[in-house]
Structure formats: structure tokens, C-alpha cells
Amino acid sequence: MSKSRIVTIDDQKLHFYTMGKGPALVMMHPSPSSAESLLPLAKELAENFTVFCVDTPGYGKSDPLVKKPENLRDYTRFLNKAFFKLGLEKPALYGSATGAQLAIRYGLEYPEAVSHIFLDNSAHFDDDLRDKVLKNYFPDLTPKINGNHLDIIWTMVSQMFQFFPWCFTTEEYALNRPQMPLVVLQMVAMDYLKAGEHYDVAYKAAFKHEKGEFVQQLKIPTTIFRWNNSIITPYIDSLLAFELPSNINGFYIEGDAAERSMKMTSFMNSISKQIPIHTIKESAMEVLPDEQVIYVKPTTYPPKIEATGKYLHDAWNQLVLSNTHLNAKAIQESLVDWYSSNSE
């Protein structure tokens, strides 16, 4: 069973879930989600690793960095202090998407402090595509009291599994795959709502870092997972097409999501025997105080999820009518809590 914990560095809280036994494995999530998204995989790895699923600063339950990060080094510098305080002397790192770029940068900055890196959804983008993504992929999602930002979020979420990048809807970028179930779209929409107006800070920094040249520079054992059903498979292939040193290897997975999880878990567990075990400093971990969202909750269940996204507006309007004293940011927090507390 996972424990929700924090470690405090310079008055800033880094939140993580921890579970399991064995050598340390730090897991870092995609943007704009949180460590919660990694818990199913973490539970599969917990028999062979002591797993730490970390909320990137500014996401999930972690405080944002005091100074707005300019690049991934600002994150890895803070993470290094936190890992040192926790006694994570030479953990393995797993990262997906933004988390993968954090793992790469951490390995470049602190090669002596990492035993193995597992890269999931790590890619290479050429400069032209990267520039277009940075200009179009990250709209302003500042909460508006009229709820109009919800339309942008639902457009992003709906197109995300149909096109990559989501913002380019021509055939060149079409994924030609079935739309995800509504429950998945709802989950991703909630990730954006939870992350709030600063959802793009680590996200943008990661896109700027998504270059094969950085991976080539890694000196420690590294595994790049290549899954044929990823929405960025062509760009993972672009990364694997680089001339990579012998310490970096691709691990190819066919099949569906269940096979992906099974094969990744099996491979990572086999590597656990090569990871040194260090004494983790339990005394450095603190329990995160409970924070309750204060608002007037409508007596009915929130509107049912539907494909147009109109349900989000309906829920938003109900909360605004019941909480006329709250600003848009507080309404957004209430919306997330209302759906979370009725997730069944």
C-alpha cells in the first residue's frame, strides 16, 4: 500500500508516494498529470523496488519552485537536494514524457547519483516541429469565471488522441485510431484542471529538451522503451535512430497496454538486482497535512460525462451559482473536488 509523504527543502514541499522494498526507484510523471498516474505501474514494481512516485514541483501536491523555472536544471537541482535528504544515494530513475526528460537531465547533471535510467515516451523532435509546438501547443488556461477556458481544455483533450501534436489537425498529424473512452478524456481533463494556469511550465521545458543529442551524452545504463501504440511512436523511432552509445539500449514492445505494462514491469524487475541498496532516511519524510476544499457542494451528483464537453460547463455553472463569493481559481478547485468525491 502506498504512503503519501513529503520532504521539505528550503521551505518547499516535495510530495511523493512510496511503497515496496528493495533498491530505490524514483518515478517521474508526464505533464500535466501527477504521481497518481504512475501508481498502477508502481504497485507492479514494489515487490522488487522501494518506489518513490514524485510529484514534479508545481504539480500534484508538490509546491512550485519559488522562482519560476527557466529550464529543467532548475528542477533537477531541487530534486537532487530532496533525494540527498531522503538518502536516495544512487536510485534508478523511471520517467514518462516530461518525467523522461527530467530523468535525462538528472542523469546528465548527476551521473554519479544514478544507477539506471528507464525512459518511457521519450522522443526526438526536429527544431522546426519543436518551434511549432511551442507556439501552438500551450494555450492560456487561466480560469475564467464564465468557464470559457473549459472549451479549450475539452478541445485539447478530444484532439489529443486523434492527432499529435493535438493542435495540428491535418492528415499529416492524424493518428488514425479510435477515440479514447469518455472516462479517459475526463481523467485527462481533470489533470489540466488540477494543474491550473501554470500547467505548461515543466511541460514547455521538457519539449525544449526533447533532443536525441542529450540522450547521446548519457554515461550511465539507460533503457528506452518503444511501444508500438504510443501516440509519439514515430518520434521515439527518431530518437532510436540516433547513433547511441553501448550503455543505451532500446526495449521494443508490441501489443496492447496490458502487454506493455507486463513487459516493462518484468524487464525493470530483472534490472533491480543490479541496483545498489542504500539506507533510506525515513526520518526525513513527513506526512502531508490534509487540505479540505471549502465550498458549497450542490446536493446532486455532478453532470454525467458526455462527448461534447458541455457537462463541464453545466457543472461549473452550478458551482458558480452556489458559491458566488469564490473566484475562478477556487471554483476550478471545487469542480475537481466535486468530481473526485463522486468518482464512483
KAJOJO-V233874 format. One record per backbone hydrogen bond with DSSP energy under -0.5 kcal/mol. NH is the residue of the N-H (numbers start at 0). CO is the residue of the C=O. Records with the same first field share a line. If there is no record, write none. Layout:
BEGIN
NH=CO ; CO
END
This chain:
BEGIN
2=17
4=2 ; 15
5=285
6=13
8=6 ; 11
11=8
13=6
14=12
15=4
16=52
17=2
18=50
20=45 ; 48
22=47
24=49
25=91
26=24 ; 51
27=93
28=53
36=33
37=34
38=35
41=37
42=38
43=39
44=40 ; 41
45=41
47=44
48=44
49=22
50=18 ; 48
51=24
52=16
53=26 ; 51
54=14
55=53
57=61
58=55
61=58
62=12
73=70
74=70
75=71
76=72
77=73
78=74
79=75
80=76
81=77
82=78
83=79
84=80
85=81
86=82 ; 83
87=82
88=86
90=112
91=23
92=115
93=25
94=117
95=27
96=119
98=95
100=96
101=97
102=98
103=99
104=100
105=101
106=102
107=103
108=104
109=105
112=109
113=110
114=90
115=90
116=220
117=92
118=116 ; 222
119=94 ; 117
120=224
123=234
124=209
129=125
130=126
131=127
132=128
133=129
134=130
135=131
136=132
138=136
146=143
149=146
150=147
151=147
152=148
153=149
154=150
155=151
156=152
157=153
158=154
159=155
160=156
161=158
162=158
163=172
167=164
168=166
172=169
173=170
174=161
175=161
183=180
184=180
185=181
186=182
187=183
188=184
189=185
190=186
191=187
192=188
193=189
194=190
195=191
197=194
198=195
200=197
203=199
204=200
205=201
206=202
207=203
208=204 ; 205
209=205 ; 206
210=208
213=210
214=210
215=211
216=212 ; 213
217=214
221=246
222=116
223=248
224=118 ; 222
225=250
226=224
227=252
229=226
232=229
234=231
235=231
236=232
237=233
238=234
239=235
240=236
241=238
243=241
247=244
248=221
250=223
252=225
259=255
260=256
261=257
262=258
263=259
264=260
265=261
266=262
267=263
268=264
269=265
270=266
271=267
272=269
273=270
274=271
277=275
279=277
280=85
281=279
283=280
284=281
285=5
287=3
293=291
294=292
296=294
308=305
311=308
312=308
313=309
314=310
315=311
316=312
317=313
318=314
319=315
320=316
321=317
322=318
325=322
330=326
331=327
332=328
333=329
334=330
335=331
336=332
337=333
338=334
339=335
340=336
341=338
342=339
END
